[in-house]
Amino acid sequence: MPDPSGYVTAFWGIFSFSFLVALTGAMSPGPLLTYTIIKSVQTSKRGYLMGVWIITGHAILEMGIILFLLLGFSFVLKSIYVVRGIGLAGGIILCYFGASIIRDLYHHKIPTSFLNSRLSEEEQDTSLRSRNLDNPVIGGILVSMSNPYLWIWWATIGLAFMIHFDISFRHWPKLFAFFLGHEAGDLSWYLIISTMAFFGLRHLNKKAYYGFLFICAVFLILFGIYIGVFPFLKETV
């Protein structure tokens, strides 16, 4: 009869390792981090929870990627043409998102009344609905999809992890531990980021806030150009 303690040990071993690997990746700067900060600061009510909703979208995408890999389509993510296509499309999305922020800053279309909380809740919600990628769950999916290095990570490190620990539908407890640990690592870091942004950056004055958004927008554009061009400089993934 199998020892139940062995299953428990294996579960927490995979969970812990997956958590740490995901945490180190999440702590690296990227477009999702910038998007989380922007959404957390601009959301007047419970903005500290933006990290939860954004990672929810991120997790939905990664769940699809894991299922995709388990069904035997890992070769697709290893294709340089797929990586280039994702990079080009993602670069365009990030450049557009960054340029739209700079455009709205220039025309003073970005609301700043939340900095001193003078707007009513209804007015705040109305102003937020006009923003790009307003829904944080959908935004988490789209911004994550725009980064080709997410796909490269899953085609290399993620796939290697799954093979090493025999992650499969047949061993569903391992699959559950792997997925849960990975998303817990992402969530823990991004919840910290959204909380710090909401309670810290909201005390900026309008000039400093606009300057902060401008820096974030420039970063998104530069990162978009980088991920759009760099895959074309590589011959293989």
MDAnalysis code that builds the backbone (N, CA, C; Angstrom):
import MDAnalysis as mda
import numpy as np

u = mda.Universe.empty(711, n_residues=237, atom_resindex=np.repeat(np.arange(237), 3), trajectory=True)
u.add_TopologyAttr("name", ["N", "CA", "C"] * 237)
u.add_TopologyAttr("resid", np.arange(1, 238))
u.add_TopologyAttr("resname", ["MET", "PRO", "ASP", "PRO", "SER", "GLY", "TYR", "VAL", "THR", "ALA", "PHE", "TRP", "GLY", "ILE", "PHE", "SER", "PHE", "SER", "PHE", "LEU", "VAL", "ALA", "LEU", "THR", "GLY", "ALA", "MET", "SER", "PRO", "GLY", "PRO", "LEU", "LEU", "THR", "TYR", "THR", "ILE", "ILE", "LYS", "SER", "VAL", "GLN", "THR", "SER", "LYS", "ARG", "GLY", "TYR", "LEU", "MET", "GLY", "VAL", "TRP", "ILE", "ILE", "THR", "GLY", "HIS", "ALA", "ILE", "LEU", "GLU", "MET", "GLY", "ILE", "ILE", "LEU", "PHE", "LEU", "LEU", "LEU", "GLY", "PHE", "SER", "PHE", "VAL", "LEU", "LYS", "SER", "ILE", "TYR", "VAL", "VAL", "ARG", "GLY", "ILE", "GLY", "LEU", "ALA", "GLY", "GLY", "ILE", "ILE", "LEU", "CYS", "TYR", "PHE", "GLY", "ALA", "SER", "ILE", "ILE", "ARG", "ASP", "LEU", "TYR", "HIS", "HIS", "LYS", "ILE", "PRO", "THR", "SER", "PHE", "LEU", "ASN", "SER", "ARG", "LEU", "SER", "GLU", "GLU", "GLU", "GLN", "ASP", "THR", "SER", "LEU", "ARG", "SER", "ARG", "ASN", "LEU", "ASP", "ASN", "PRO", "VAL", "ILE", "GLY", "GLY", "ILE", "LEU", "VAL", "SER", "MET", "SER", "ASN", "PRO", "TYR", "LEU", "TRP", "ILE", "TRP", "TRP", "ALA", "THR", "ILE", "GLY", "LEU", "ALA", "PHE", "MET", "ILE", "HIS", "PHE", "ASP", "ILE", "SER", "PHE", "ARG", "HIS", "TRP", "PRO", "LYS", "LEU", "PHE", "ALA", "PHE", "PHE", "LEU", "GLY", "HIS", "GLU", "ALA", "GLY", "ASP", "LEU", "SER", "TRP", "TYR", "LEU", "ILE", "ILE", "SER", "THR", "MET", "ALA", "PHE", "PHE", "GLY", "LEU", "ARG", "HIS", "LEU", "ASN", "LYS", "LYS", "ALA", "TYR", "TYR", "GLY", "PHE", "LEU", "PHE", "ILE", "CYS", "ALA", "VAL", "PHE", "LEU", "ILE", "LEU", "PHE", "GLY", "ILE", "TYR", "ILE", "GLY", "VAL", "PHE", "PRO", "PHE", "LEU", "LYS", "GLU", "THR", "VAL"])
u.atoms.positions = np.array([
    [0.854, -1.204, 0.000],
    [0.000, 0.000, 0.000],
    [0.884, 1.246, 0.000],
    [0.626, 2.187, -0.895],
    [1.450, 3.390, -0.976],
    [1.395, 4.202, 0.309],
    [2.526, 4.792, 0.641],
    [2.619, 5.620, 1.841],
    [2.068, 7.015, 1.542],
    [0.977, 7.437, 2.222],
    [0.402, 8.768, 1.965],
    [1.385, 9.893, 2.224],
    [2.285, 9.693, 3.190],
    [3.246, 10.750, 3.504],
    [4.169, 11.033, 2.326],
    [4.391, 9.998, 1.501],
    [5.228, 10.202, 0.321],
    [4.574, 11.132, -0.679],
    [3.263, 11.004, -0.850],
    [2.523, 11.897, -1.744],
    [2.554, 13.337, -1.236],
    [2.397, 13.466, 0.090],
    [2.406, 14.806, 0.696],
    [3.762, 15.458, 0.512],
    [4.822, 14.678, 0.748],
    [6.182, 15.209, 0.582],
    [6.441, 15.625, -0.861],
    [6.027, 14.777, -1.800],
    [6.210, 15.095, -3.214],
    [5.431, 16.335, -3.602],
    [4.184, 16.447, -3.085],
    [3.343, 17.596, -3.399],
    [4.012, 18.891, -2.955],
    [4.440, 18.930, -1.677],
    [5.024, 20.166, -1.159],
    [6.414, 20.418, -1.728],
    [7.111, 19.363, -2.114],
    [8.401, 19.550, -2.759],
    [8.253, 20.239, -4.106],
    [7.321, 19.755, -4.914],
    [7.064, 20.364, -6.221],
    [6.504, 21.772, -6.051],
    [5.577, 21.927, -5.117],
    [4.983, 23.243, -4.861],
    [6.065, 24.259, -4.490],
    [6.940, 23.893, -3.556],
    [7.969, 24.811, -3.066],
    [8.952, 25.200, -4.161],
    [9.399, 24.200, -4.914],
    [10.365, 24.479, -5.979],
    [9.725, 25.331, -7.067],
    [8.484, 25.018, -7.426],
    [7.768, 25.789, -8.435],
    [7.551, 27.219, -7.963],
    [7.251, 27.375, -6.679],
    [7.049, 28.705, -6.089],
    [8.312, 29.545, -6.210],
    [9.445, 28.978, -5.848],
    [10.697, 29.725, -5.867],
    [11.123, 30.091, -7.287],
    [10.966, 29.158, -8.209],
    [11.323, 29.429, -9.604],
    [10.445, 30.547, -10.167],
    [9.145, 30.492, -9.885],
    [8.223, 31.520, -10.365],
    [8.520, 32.866, -9.717],
    [8.875, 32.851, -8.431],
    [9.147, 34.097, -7.712],
    [10.358, 34.813, -8.287],
    [11.413, 34.073, -8.596],
    [12.600, 34.701, -9.170],
    [12.295, 35.299, -10.544],
    [11.420, 34.626, -11.307],
    [11.032, 35.176, -12.608],
    [10.148, 36.396, -12.468],
    [9.219, 36.358, -11.507],
    [8.289, 37.468, -11.304],
    [9.009, 38.726, -10.856],
    [10.107, 38.562, -10.126],
    [10.829, 39.721, -9.598],
    [11.651, 40.432, -10.659],
    [11.783, 39.829, -11.835],
    [12.496, 40.492, -12.931],
    [11.606, 41.574, -13.536],
    [12.149, 42.760, -13.815],
    [11.324, 43.832, -14.391],
    [10.823, 43.474, -15.776],
    [9.621, 43.901, -16.091],
    [9.022, 43.617, -17.386],
    [7.732, 44.384, -17.557],
    [7.062, 44.234, -18.688],
    [5.841, 44.992, -18.961],
    [4.707, 44.685, -17.978],
    [4.608, 43.453, -17.495],
    [3.533, 43.116, -16.563],
    [3.719, 43.847, -15.239],
    [4.965, 44.007, -14.824],
    [5.258, 44.738, -13.597],
    [4.858, 46.206, -13.744],
    [5.222, 46.797, -14.874],
    [4.875, 48.198, -15.128],
    [3.369, 48.385, -15.202],
    [2.688, 47.468, -15.883],
    [1.229, 47.530, -15.999],
    [0.574, 47.427, -14.619],
    [1.101, 46.568, -13.763],
    [0.551, 46.405, -12.414],
    [0.682, 47.690, -11.610],
    [1.828, 48.324, -11.700],
    [2.043, 49.576, -10.969],
    [1.085, 50.650, -11.451],
    [0.964, 50.777, -12.775],
    [0.076, 51.801, -13.341],
    [-1.363, 51.573, -12.899],
    [-1.852, 50.337, -13.022],
    [-3.236, 50.039, -12.651],
    [-3.477, 50.236, -11.166],
    [-2.506, 49.891, -10.340],
    [-2.664, 50.025, -8.891],
    [-2.780, 51.478, -8.481],
    [-1.979, 52.333, -9.108],
    [-1.997, 53.759, -8.774],
    [-3.265, 54.419, -9.292],
    [-3.725, 54.029, -10.476],
    [-4.869, 54.692, -11.095],
    [-6.209, 54.198, -10.552],
    [-6.223, 53.108, -9.842],
    [-7.480, 52.576, -9.317],
    [-7.746, 53.175, -7.951],
    [-8.854, 53.894, -7.840],
    [-9.126, 54.650, -6.618],
    [-9.614, 53.782, -5.475],
    [-10.279, 52.676, -5.796],
    [-10.865, 51.839, -4.754],
    [-10.246, 50.446, -4.793],
    [-9.613, 50.054, -3.686],
    [-8.971, 48.746, -3.553],
    [-7.949, 48.480, -4.661],
    [-7.174, 49.504, -4.996],
    [-6.134, 49.336, -5.995],
    [-5.040, 48.386, -5.556],
    [-4.929, 48.175, -4.247],
    [-3.914, 47.261, -3.738],
    [-4.190, 45.808, -4.157],
    [-5.424, 45.548, -4.635],
    [-5.773, 44.200, -5.081],
    [-5.541, 43.998, -6.578],
    [-5.019, 45.021, -7.253],
    [-4.779, 44.881, -8.686],
    [-3.842, 43.717, -8.992],
    [-2.882, 43.488, -8.104],
    [-1.966, 42.381, -8.314],
    [-2.678, 41.045, -8.378],
    [-3.753, 40.914, -7.572],
    [-4.524, 39.667, -7.560],
    [-5.230, 39.464, -8.891],
    [-5.906, 40.508, -9.372],
    [-6.689, 40.382, -10.612],
    [-5.791, 40.234, -11.825],
    [-4.694, 40.966, -11.845],
    [-3.772, 40.882, -12.985],
    [-3.137, 39.495, -13.059],
    [-2.728, 38.948, -11.914],
    [-2.146, 37.610, -11.907],
    [-3.202, 36.555, -12.184],
    [-4.463, 36.837, -11.890],
    [-5.534, 35.919, -12.268],
    [-5.568, 35.752, -13.785],
    [-5.489, 36.883, -14.504],
    [-5.424, 36.817, -15.965],
    [-4.169, 36.116, -16.436],
    [-3.053, 36.430, -15.793],
    [-1.773, 35.796, -16.114],
    [-1.860, 34.282, -15.908],
    [-2.521, 33.873, -14.828],
    [-2.653, 32.444, -14.512],
    [-3.541, 31.727, -15.525],
    [-4.584, 32.407, -15.986],
    [-5.463, 31.809, -17.002],
    [-4.671, 31.503, -18.270],
    [-3.826, 32.454, -18.667],
    [-2.986, 32.240, -19.851],
    [-2.024, 31.077, -19.622],
    [-1.387, 31.051, -18.454],
    [-0.407, 30.002, -18.189],
    [-1.068, 28.636, -18.047],
    [-2.291, 28.601, -17.573],
    [-3.021, 27.344, -17.535],
    [-3.207, 26.803, -18.950],
    [-3.535, 27.709, -19.872],
    [-3.675, 27.312, -21.272],
    [-2.366, 26.820, -21.849],
    [-1.255, 27.482, -21.489],
    [0.056, 27.072, -21.994],
    [0.422, 25.683, -21.479],
    [0.155, 25.435, -20.190],
    [0.468, 24.132, -19.604],
    [-0.332, 23.024, -20.292],
    [-1.612, 23.273, -20.495],
    [-2.448, 22.286, -21.190],
    [-1.940, 22.062, -22.613],
    [-1.531, 23.141, -23.239],
    [-0.975, 23.091, -24.590],
    [0.264, 22.192, -24.632],
    [1.143, 22.357, -23.640],
    [2.363, 21.556, -23.581],
    [2.056, 20.093, -23.292],
    [1.114, 19.861, -22.380],
    [0.765, 18.490, -22.017],
    [0.118, 17.733, -23.171],
    [-0.511, 18.477, -24.072],
    [-1.150, 17.843, -25.221],
    [-0.159, 17.575, -26.359],
    [1.118, 17.934, -26.128],
    [2.156, 17.578, -27.085],
    [2.499, 18.621, -28.120],
    [2.168, 19.877, -27.833],
    [2.432, 20.924, -28.828],
    [3.633, 21.795, -28.453],
    [4.538, 21.263, -27.662],
    [5.694, 22.056, -27.230],
    [6.562, 22.497, -28.408],
    [6.536, 21.707, -29.495],
    [7.371, 22.048, -30.656],
    [6.969, 23.392, -31.265],
    [5.697, 23.767, -31.095],
    [5.230, 25.045, -31.645],
    [5.936, 26.207, -30.972],
    [6.055, 26.147, -29.634],
    [6.687, 27.237, -28.886],
    [8.189, 27.294, -29.124],
    [8.754, 26.212, -29.680],
    [10.180, 26.193, -29.956],
    [10.497, 26.683, -31.365],
    [9.485, 27.013, -32.130],
    [9.686, 27.510, -33.490],
    [10.106, 28.973, -33.469],
    [11.202, 29.296, -34.124],
    [11.685, 30.673, -34.168],
    [10.683, 31.581, -34.860],
    [9.926, 31.043, -35.797],
    [8.936, 31.854, -36.514],
    [7.763, 32.225, -35.599],
    [7.385, 31.290, -34.730],
    [6.324, 31.586, -33.757],
    [6.808, 32.649, -32.782],
    [8.039, 32.493, -32.298],
    [8.603, 33.464, -31.356],
    [8.702, 34.844, -31.990],
    [9.108, 34.884, -33.252],
    [9.201, 36.176, -33.938],
    [7.831, 36.819, -34.115],
    [6.840, 35.983, -34.459],
    [5.487, 36.504, -34.616],
    [4.935, 37.055, -33.311],
    [5.146, 36.319, -32.225],
    [4.691, 36.771, -30.911],
    [5.427, 38.042, -30.510],
    [6.724, 38.065, -30.767],
    [7.515, 39.242, -30.418],
    [7.066, 40.483, -31.161],
    [6.812, 40.331, -32.462],
    [6.394, 41.473, -33.268],
    [5.022, 41.983, -32.826],
    [4.063, 41.056, -32.650],
    [2.724, 41.455, -32.215],
    [2.765, 42.052, -30.817],
    [3.520, 41.416, -29.921],
    [3.624, 41.929, -28.557],
    [4.295, 43.281, -28.501],
    [5.319, 43.460, -29.311],
    [6.007, 44.743, -29.344],
    [5.085, 45.869, -29.782],
    [4.264, 45.592, -30.773],
    [3.312, 46.594, -31.257],
    [2.305, 46.954, -30.164],
    [1.806, 45.933, -29.444],
    [0.837, 46.175, -28.368],
    [1.443, 47.039, -27.272],
    [2.673, 46.709, -26.850],
    [3.311, 47.463, -25.779],
    [3.640, 48.892, -26.214],
    [4.104, 49.047, -27.450],
    [4.395, 50.398, -27.955],
    [3.122, 51.234, -28.023],
    [2.023, 50.604, -28.451],
    [0.751, 51.328, -28.516],
    [0.285, 51.728, -27.121],
    [0.393, 50.814, -26.175],
    [-0.024, 51.101, -24.811],
    [0.801, 52.246, -24.228],
    [2.119, 52.202, -24.429],
    [2.980, 53.271, -23.926],
    [2.718, 54.595, -24.615],
    [2.524, 54.550, -25.944],
    [2.260, 55.780, -26.691],
    [0.923, 56.395, -26.305],
    [-0.075, 55.560, -25.998],
    [-1.388, 56.075, -25.605],
    [-1.302, 56.797, -24.266],
    [-0.441, 56.314, -23.381],
    [-0.250, 56.994, -22.097],
    [0.399, 58.352, -22.311],
    [1.447, 58.402, -23.145],
    [2.118, 59.679, -23.426],
    [1.155, 60.647, -24.107],
    [0.329, 60.140, -25.030],
    [-0.661, 60.984, -25.711],
    [-1.638, 61.582, -24.706],
    [-2.133, 60.761, -23.785],
    [-3.090, 61.247, -22.798],
    [-2.437, 62.197, -21.803],
    [-1.167, 61.975, -21.517],
    [-0.447, 62.912, -20.648],
    [-0.321, 64.274, -21.326],
    [-0.015, 64.262, -22.617],
    [0.153, 65.509, -23.378],
    [-1.146, 66.297, -23.423],
    [-2.261, 65.579, -23.589],
    [-3.563, 66.246, -23.667],
    [-4.254, 66.363, -22.308],
    [-3.549, 66.009, -21.253],
    [-4.082, 66.096, -19.882],
    [-5.407, 65.343, -19.734],
    [-5.459, 64.155, -20.319],
    [-6.676, 63.345, -20.257],
    [-6.644, 62.296, -19.147],
    [-5.517, 62.192, -18.465],
    [-5.412, 61.213, -17.391],
    [-5.892, 61.836, -16.089],
    [-6.935, 61.286, -15.462],
    [-7.483, 61.869, -14.227],
    [-6.483, 61.784, -13.079],
    [-6.423, 62.834, -12.288],
    [-5.507, 62.861, -11.142],
    [-6.218, 63.206, -9.843],
    [-7.545, 63.340, -9.897],
    [-8.273, 63.722, -8.687],
    [-8.185, 62.657, -7.597],
    [-7.907, 61.414, -7.992],
    [-7.800, 60.364, -6.980],
    [-6.610, 60.594, -6.062],
    [-5.670, 61.457, -6.480],
    [-4.508, 61.725, -5.648],
    [-4.901, 62.382, -4.335],
    [-6.003, 63.124, -4.357],
    [-6.479, 63.708, -3.101],
    [-7.908, 63.286, -2.789],
    [-8.404, 62.274, -3.559],
    [-9.697, 61.626, -3.269],
    [-10.875, 62.593, -3.273],
    [-10.900, 63.573, -4.192],
    [-12.030, 64.492, -4.241],
    [-13.155, 63.974, -5.117],
    [-12.840, 63.064, -6.056],
    [-13.887, 62.549, -6.928],
    [-14.796, 61.587, -6.173],
    [-16.065, 61.591, -6.542],
    [-16.967, 60.596, -5.979],
    [-16.632, 59.246, -6.577],
    [-17.111, 58.169, -5.963],
    [-16.815, 56.821, -6.443],
    [-17.328, 56.632, -7.855],
    [-18.535, 57.166, -8.161],
    [-19.104, 57.005, -9.500],
    [-18.267, 57.723, -10.533],
    [-17.790, 58.932, -10.206],
    [-16.970, 59.703, -11.136],
    [-15.630, 59.017, -11.363],
    [-15.064, 58.437, -10.293],
    [-13.799, 57.757, -10.430],
    [-13.928, 56.546, -11.340],
    [-14.992, 55.767, -11.166],
    [-15.190, 54.588, -11.986],
    [-15.395, 54.955, -13.441],
    [-16.135, 56.083, -13.681],
    [-16.377, 56.528, -15.048],
    [-15.078, 56.913, -15.734],
    [-14.207, 57.628, -15.002],
    [-12.950, 58.048, -15.599],
    [-12.059, 56.866, -15.921],
    [-12.130, 55.819, -15.103],
    [-11.284, 54.661, -15.332],
    [-11.745, 53.820, -16.508],
    [-13.033, 53.863, -16.801],
    [-13.542, 53.030, -17.880],
    [-13.023, 53.455, -19.241],
    [-12.524, 54.688, -19.330],
    [-12.042, 55.170, -20.620],
    [-10.592, 54.766, -20.894],
    [-9.938, 54.124, -19.929],
    [-8.537, 53.789, -20.085],
    [-8.348, 52.509, -20.897],
    [-7.181, 52.411, -21.551],
    [-6.846, 51.195, -22.270],
    [-6.599, 50.051, -21.293],
    [-6.935, 48.831, -21.710],
    [-6.728, 47.650, -20.881],
    [-7.319, 47.851, -19.493],
    [-8.557, 48.367, -19.454],
    [-9.162, 48.735, -18.174],
    [-9.390, 47.530, -17.280],
    [-9.892, 46.422, -17.837],
    [-10.137, 45.228, -17.034],
    [-8.800, 44.574, -16.685],
    [-8.452, 44.493, -15.391],
    [-7.129, 43.971, -15.023],
    [-6.924, 42.502, -15.356],
    [-8.003, 41.710, -15.353],
    [-7.860, 40.292, -15.697],
    [-7.519, 40.154, -17.180],
    [-8.287, 40.860, -18.021],
    [-8.007, 40.834, -19.462],
    [-6.648, 41.459, -19.739],
    [-6.359, 42.552, -19.030],
    [-5.055, 43.197, -19.187],
    [-3.916, 42.265, -18.817],
    [-4.108, 41.487, -17.738],
    [-3.086, 40.530, -17.329],
    [-2.823, 39.499, -18.408],
    [-3.896, 39.083, -19.103],
    [-3.744, 38.120, -20.200],
    [-3.014, 38.755, -21.382],
    [-3.489, 39.936, -21.813],
    [-2.934, 40.569, -23.012],
    [-1.489, 41.003, -22.830],
    [-1.183, 41.616, -21.680],
    [0.185, 42.071, -21.447],
    [1.127, 40.874, -21.323],
    [0.665, 39.809, -20.681],
    [1.490, 38.596, -20.581],
    [1.724, 37.993, -21.957],
    [0.668, 37.937, -22.775],
    [0.791, 37.390, -24.127],
    [1.756, 38.196, -24.981],
    [1.858, 39.484, -24.695],
    [2.688, 40.360, -25.523],
    [4.178, 40.121, -25.326],
    [4.541, 39.415, -24.270],
    [5.957, 39.201, -23.969],
    [6.410, 37.835, -24.494],
    [7.203, 37.802, -25.552],
    [7.627, 36.501, -26.118],
    [8.499, 35.702, -25.167],
    [9.115, 36.368, -24.193],
    [9.982, 35.653, -23.267],
    [9.186, 34.780, -22.310],
    [7.895, 35.089, -22.133],
    [7.032, 34.187, -21.378],
    [6.918, 32.856, -22.108],
    [6.725, 32.920, -23.415],
    [6.588, 31.715, -24.230],
    [7.909, 30.950, -24.301],
    [9.006, 31.686, -24.410],
    [10.317, 31.045, -24.439],
    [10.593, 30.348, -23.112],
    [10.209, 30.994, -22.019],
    [10.424, 30.407, -20.694],
    [9.683, 29.080, -20.580],
    [8.435, 29.056, -21.047],
    [7.647, 27.836, -20.936],
    [8.142, 26.758, -21.893],
    [8.687, 27.163, -23.032],
    [9.198, 26.187, -24.000],
    [10.536, 25.600, -23.570],
    [11.190, 26.214, -22.593],
    [12.500, 25.746, -22.144],
    [12.462, 25.363, -20.665],
    [12.508, 26.360, -19.788],
    [12.566, 26.097, -18.346],
    [11.299, 25.398, -17.858],
    [10.147, 25.947, -18.235],
    [8.890, 25.362, -17.782],
    [8.714, 23.927, -18.245],
    [9.006, 23.678, -19.508],
    [8.865, 22.326, -20.060],
    [9.858, 21.367, -19.413],
    [11.080, 21.839, -19.190],
    [12.095, 21.002, -18.544],
    [11.666, 20.639, -17.122],
    [11.077, 21.586, -16.421],
    [10.574, 21.346, -15.063],
    [9.495, 20.272, -15.091],
    [8.584, 20.390, -16.038],
    [7.481, 19.445, -16.135],
    [7.975, 18.035, -16.456],
    [8.982, 17.936, -17.321],
    [9.536, 16.630, -17.675],
    [10.272, 16.025, -16.482],
    [11.058, 16.852, -15.787],
    [11.856, 16.367, -14.660],
    [10.982, 15.812, -13.546],
    [9.893, 16.491, -13.254],
    [9.022, 16.066, -12.156],
    [7.841, 15.219, -12.639],
    [7.881, 14.844, -13.902],
    [6.851, 13.971, -14.476],
    [5.458, 14.573, -14.287],
    [5.328, 15.838, -14.676],
    [4.043, 16.524, -14.593],
    [3.180, 16.069, -15.763],
    [1.997, 15.524, -15.467],
    [1.135, 15.018, -16.528],
    [-0.294, 14.933, -16.019],
    [-1.216, 14.662, -16.941],
    [-2.616, 14.474, -16.543],
    [-2.764, 13.240, -15.648],
    [-1.935, 12.235, -15.928],
    [-2.021, 10.990, -15.155],
    [-1.622, 11.219, -13.704],
    [-0.614, 12.069, -13.505],
    [-0.180, 12.416, -12.152],
    [-0.735, 13.794, -11.796],
    [-2.041, 13.870, -11.719],
    [-2.691, 15.172, -11.531],
    [-2.332, 15.871, -10.219],
    [-2.022, 15.167, -9.098],
    [-1.598, 15.901, -7.901],
    [-0.312, 16.689, -8.135],
    [0.611, 16.092, -8.922],
    [1.845, 16.807, -9.257],
    [1.537, 18.022, -10.135],
    [0.633, 17.836, -11.073],
    [0.227, 18.934, -11.945],
    [-0.382, 20.064, -11.137],
    [-1.236, 19.707, -10.182],
    [-1.877, 20.706, -9.328],
    [-0.840, 21.438, -8.482],
    [0.102, 20.686, -7.902],
    [1.147, 21.293, -7.069],
    [2.017, 22.235, -7.888],
    [2.349, 21.807, -9.101],
    [3.187, 22.616, -9.987],
    [2.494, 23.929, -10.350],
    [1.237, 23.833, -10.774],
    [0.504, 25.032, -11.184],
    [0.238, 25.949, -9.990],
    [-0.197, 25.377, -8.886],
    [-0.503, 26.174, -7.701],
    [0.737, 26.873, -7.164],
    [1.861, 26.167, -7.120],
    [3.095, 26.766, -6.636],
    [3.585, 27.885, -7.543],
    [3.475, 27.660, -8.845],
    [3.930, 28.673, -9.801],
    [3.119, 29.961, -9.672],
    [1.802, 29.820, -9.624],
    [0.965, 31.014, -9.548],
    [1.050, 31.679, -8.176],
    [1.295, 30.889, -7.125],
    [1.473, 31.474, -5.790],
    [2.721, 32.338, -5.750],
    [3.769, 31.924, -6.460],
    [4.981, 32.724, -6.538],
    [4.737, 34.045, -7.239],
    [4.044, 33.994, -8.376],
    [3.704, 35.224, -9.095],
    [2.816, 36.131, -8.248],
    [1.794, 35.532, -7.631],
    [0.822, 36.310, -6.864],
    [1.458, 36.997, -5.668],
    [2.317, 36.305, -4.958],
    [2.918, 36.892, -3.755],
    [3.699, 38.157, -4.084],
    [4.447, 38.123, -5.192],
    [5.257, 39.290, -5.554],
    [4.385, 40.430, -6.088],
    [3.461, 40.120, -6.965],
    [2.659, 41.181, -7.573],
    [1.658, 41.784, -6.591],
    [1.244, 41.019, -5.588],
    [0.391, 41.596, -4.549],
    [1.187, 42.588, -3.703],
    [2.444, 42.277, -3.449],
    [3.317, 43.217, -2.743],
    [3.498, 44.489, -3.564],
    [3.728, 44.329, -4.868],
    [3.945, 45.472, -5.752],
    [2.696, 46.361, -5.807],
    [1.522, 45.762, -6.003],
    [0.291, 46.555, -6.112],
    [-0.036, 47.254, -4.791],
    [0.244, 46.607, -3.681],
    [-0.003, 47.220, -2.371],
    [0.919, 48.406, -2.140],
    [2.200, 48.239, -2.459],
    [3.168, 49.334, -2.296],
    [2.827, 50.502, -3.219],
    [2.433, 50.195, -4.456],
    [2.101, 51.255, -5.403],
    [0.857, 52.014, -4.962],
    [-0.164, 51.282, -4.504],
    [-1.429, 51.914, -4.128],
    [-1.260, 52.823, -2.917],
    [-0.564, 52.365, -1.900],
    [-0.446, 53.139, -0.667],
    [0.730, 54.118, -0.677],
    [1.651, 53.949, -1.625],
    [2.798, 54.836, -1.666],
    [2.741, 55.889, -2.752],
    [2.553, 55.467, -4.012],
    [2.618, 56.392, -5.145],
    [1.411, 57.309, -5.234],
    [0.288, 56.941, -4.575],
    [-0.907, 57.779, -4.642],
    [-0.721, 59.109, -3.900],
    [0.324, 59.235, -3.116],
    [0.570, 60.474, -2.384],
    [1.407, 61.469, -3.189],
    [1.714, 61.131, -4.434],
    [2.456, 62.055, -5.290],
    [1.579, 63.228, -5.697],
    [2.214, 64.368, -6.011],
    [1.442, 65.467, -6.589],
    [1.278, 65.214, -8.086],
    [0.495, 66.058, -8.751],
    [0.165, 65.822, -10.152],
    [1.404, 65.806, -11.034],
    [2.320, 66.727, -10.813],
    [3.515, 66.804, -11.646],
    [4.366, 65.552, -11.492],
    [4.560, 65.113, -10.257],
    [5.364, 63.919, -10.006],
    [4.664, 62.680, -10.566],
    [3.329, 62.645, -10.440],
    [2.559, 61.504, -10.946],
    [2.666, 61.402, -12.458],
    [2.544, 62.548, -13.148],
    [2.681, 62.565, -14.600],
    [4.093, 62.147, -15.009],
    [5.086, 62.592, -14.246],
    [6.461, 62.212, -14.542],
    [6.673, 60.717, -14.384],
    [6.060, 60.158, -13.353],
    [6.163, 58.717, -13.113],
    [5.515, 57.943, -14.255],
    [4.324, 58.368, -14.684],
    [3.640, 57.688, -15.782],
    [4.430, 57.805, -17.079],
    [5.053, 58.946, -17.289],
    [5.852, 59.141, -18.503],
    [7.016, 58.160, -18.537],
    [7.684, 57.988, -17.398],
    [8.794, 57.041, -17.321],
    [8.305, 55.619, -17.608],
    [7.156, 55.254, -17.024],
    [6.587, 53.927, -17.262],
    [6.237, 53.740, -18.737],
    [5.675, 54.783, -19.348],
    [5.281, 54.702, -20.753],
    [6.503, 54.528, -21.651],
    [7.564, 55.284, -21.365],
    [8.798, 55.165, -22.149],
    [9.382, 53.761, -21.998],
    [9.325, 53.238, -20.769],
    [9.822, 51.881, -20.539],
    [9.048, 50.874, -21.379],
    [7.721, 51.004, -21.420],
    [6.905, 50.085, -22.201],
    [7.249, 50.163, -23.687],
    [7.451, 51.369, -24.189],
    [7.796, 51.535, -25.602],
    [9.154, 50.910, -25.906],
    [10.142, 51.193, -25.057],
    [11.480, 50.637, -25.269],
    [11.464, 49.117, -25.153],
    [10.711, 48.601, -24.170],
    [10.617, 47.168, -24.013],
    [9.893, 46.553, -25.203],
    [8.872, 47.266, -25.717],
    [8.148, 46.794, -26.884],
    [9.048, 46.706, -28.106],
    [9.874, 47.725, -28.295],
    [10.814, 47.717, -29.416],
    [11.806, 46.566, -29.259],
    [12.270, 46.376, -28.043],
    [13.258, 45.322, -27.778],
    [12.698, 43.935, -28.073],
    [11.517, 43.630, -27.530],
    [10.974, 42.283, -27.729],
    [10.458, 42.085, -29.147],
    [10.197, 43.212, -29.852],
    [9.763, 43.090, -31.233],
    [10.906, 42.847, -32.196],
    [12.069, 43.396, -31.880],
    [13.234, 43.312, -32.777],
    [14.163, 42.155, -32.433],
    [14.352, 41.913, -31.139],
    [15.374, 40.938, -30.713],
    [15.159, 39.534, -31.283],
    [13.927, 38.993, -31.344],
    [13.758, 37.649, -31.907],
    [14.247, 37.509, -33.345],
    [14.262, 38.642, -34.093],
    [14.698, 38.596, -35.484],
    [16.232, 38.556, -35.577],
    [16.897, 38.836, -34.459],
    [18.348, 38.786, -34.435],
    [18.865, 37.406, -34.042],
    [17.931, 36.505, -33.701],
    [18.322, 35.157, -33.304],
    [17.921, 34.170, -34.409],
    [18.752, 33.176, -34.602],
    [18.451, 32.160, -35.614],
    [17.638, 31.013, -35.039],
    [17.808, 30.748, -33.728],
    [17.050, 29.686, -33.063],
    [16.573, 30.165, -31.704],
    [15.585, 29.446, -31.154],
    [15.068, 29.786, -29.823],
    [16.037, 29.271, -28.776],
])
